[in-house]
Amino acid sequence: MESSSERRPSWTFLTNHARVLVAISRDPGVRLRDVAATCGLTERTVQAIVSDLEADGYLSRSRDGRRNRYEIAEGAMFRHPAEAGHEVAGLLSLLAEDTSPVSR
């Protein structure tokens, strides 16, 4: 039987690219250092991911005073054949919802 120290490293369902895109969809004016902190990544990694997403048409960046503002491309589709035909917007809307507990 495996002990907890012998287990494989933990894994997650989402890629870092998805996490960064979700963080930006929650706050289009977010600073990349805040995205890095939220996603548990370095700022340099987040910058590279944003560049990837921008180059492939998933988001655009514009200046808003001293800060960047991001816009997610409407109609952007998943890249992998297993998700072909599905828009990224569906995943983003699901994950961008406020997940804080609701007091009743």
Secondary structure as GFF3:
##gff-version 3
##sequence-region A 1 104
A	DSSP	three_ten_helix	4	6	.	.	.	ID=ss1
A	DSSP	alpha_helix	16	26	.	.	.	ID=ss2
A	DSSP	alpha_helix	32	39	.	.	.	ID=ss3
A	DSSP	alpha_helix	43	55	.	.	.	ID=ss4
A	DSSP	beta_strand	59	64	.	.	.	ID=ss5
A	DSSP	beta_strand	67	72	.	.	.	ID=ss6
A	DSSP	three_ten_helix	81	83	.	.	.	ID=ss7
A	DSSP	alpha_helix	88	96	.	.	.	ID=ss8
###
